[in-house]
């Protein structure tokens, strides 16, 4: 970097959907159990970072408009990462970010947003000769911003959290999960928007309610086993077992919310109606369309390419009626982040 010129970089990074869920933290931003996710494609964030020498100061624009409400989270992020890399304290940062999906759609933008920003910061660290570029470092920094974001730095599938059955796994960063059956290469995720707008309980608060939760120990043991089961399923391509495990994981996540102190429910009547309709259709037609849930009311409908015609029919004939303003997003497994010429 020349002293008088800003350093500029830009990344596009996708969201992801967990198959085995991260719910509960230990220490600082470390997961209580390992998790594994599909990286998405259509749902992504593009972030441009301009760093000018100066005292640490931040400005952020979302879709071209100043967004001071986003500042506290980003300031916290820079505070934490500049403890690891003090050279980051010597800049003013100007951040321009945009999502392909509306902020109000209820789709978590933290995974794509924090991974895109972390990738930009790793470019800066490389330019400063502090660290060479690595996805692991980007994943580690993304985790500090938002846990699930650390899985978005890889295409395909990503695993996060120390687990004996996943060689090279770590609580500090995600690793790519490879060698899975080819049926998963073309998996779809249609996101049915049941509720636009913010959630009644944030993920961060939800995670903290696992401390002292009556079922926490059982959950972490079950998640550990589900990771091994999921690994075997992803390798074999057994779709009956995939459907069963993915849906149980989603419902276990929401069961934990419903049994927290205080308890809370993020599902809406339409969420349950969609779940019932997917299951009834599967029994009737023998396809492999299943559902999973994030920490929210929206339903992610996962299915292999061979079942795409069943999925289209099910959405247009029935499920669209349960979606707020008839909205849904068609997505699929994606190839991971891209550096974009700034
Ligand atoms: C239910 O990553 O949003 O989506 O680390 O506090 O930012 P923070 O939480 P976040 O939690 C996501 C939880 C989940 C499951 C998952 O993605 O594994």
Boltz pocket constraint, residues with backbone or C-beta under 6 A from the ligand:
constraints:
  - pocket:
      binder: B
      contacts: [[A, 16], [A, 17], [A, 18], [A, 20], [A, 21], [A, 22], [A, 23], [A, 35], [A, 108], [A, 110], [A, 143], [A, 145], [A, 146], [A, 147], [A, 148], [A, 149], [A, 203], [A, 204], [A, 207], [A, 253], [A, 293], [A, 294], [A, 295]]
      max_distance: 6.0
